[in-house]
Amino acid sequence: MEHPRISQNPKVMVGKPVIRGTRITVELILRALGNGWTIEMILDQYPHLSREDILAAQAFAADYLESIRTVAAE
């Protein structure tokens, strides 16, 4: 699962995935979107991010969820 805009380092935000070169977590971006923020609102609040960074956070989360193995209940 390669995501050039996302990095994880135990010394940065306790190893949570962040936008590379920032301390802005994928989680923060997803929570903002989930709370009704638009991409434009996030960019206004965090002007050093790009639209591509936000889309990369969404793609990372989708790939992460796809990688989780689930077991169907009987």
N, C-alpha and C positions, 0 to 999 in steps of 0.2 A: 504494500500500500504506500506508494510514493506520492508525497504532497510537498512540492518544493516551497510553498509559501507557509507551511506549518512546521514548527519544530517542537521538540520535547527535550528538556534538559532538567535533571533532578535539581539543579541549582537555580532554575528559573520557575517561579510560581509552583514550587513543589513538584515539578515534572509534568504539570498539566500541559496539554497541547496549546501552543500560543501561535499567533501570527509571527513569523520569523522576524527577528530584530526588535520585537516589542514585548511587553508584558501583558498584552491583551489576549485573554484566553478565548479559545473556540467556544467554551461554555458561555462566556459573557456575551458574545455575539449571538449565539443561539437563543439565549434567554431574552435578549433585547428583541429579536425578531418574534419570538414567541409571545412577548408582551405587546405586540402590535407596532413596534418601531419599524419604520421603513429603512431601506438601505440608505436613503438620503439623510434620515435622522441620525443614523449611526455615524455616517461620514461627517455630519456637522459636529457631533460630539467628539469624534476622534479623527480630526482632519488629516493625520498622518497615515490613516488607512486608505486603501483604495477599494473600489467596487470589486475588483478581482480578489482581494483579501477576504472579503465577506463571502463571496461565492466559493472560495477555497475552503473556508470554515464549514460551509454547508456540505460541500463535497466530502470533506474529511469525515464529518459526522455520519453521512450516509454510508460511506465505505466502512466505517467502524461498526455501524449497526448491521451491515450486511455480513461482517465477519463473525458476529456472535452466533454461536451454535445454539439452536433452540431444540427442545424436546417436546413433542406434542403430548398432551395429556390424553390418557385413554378414556 
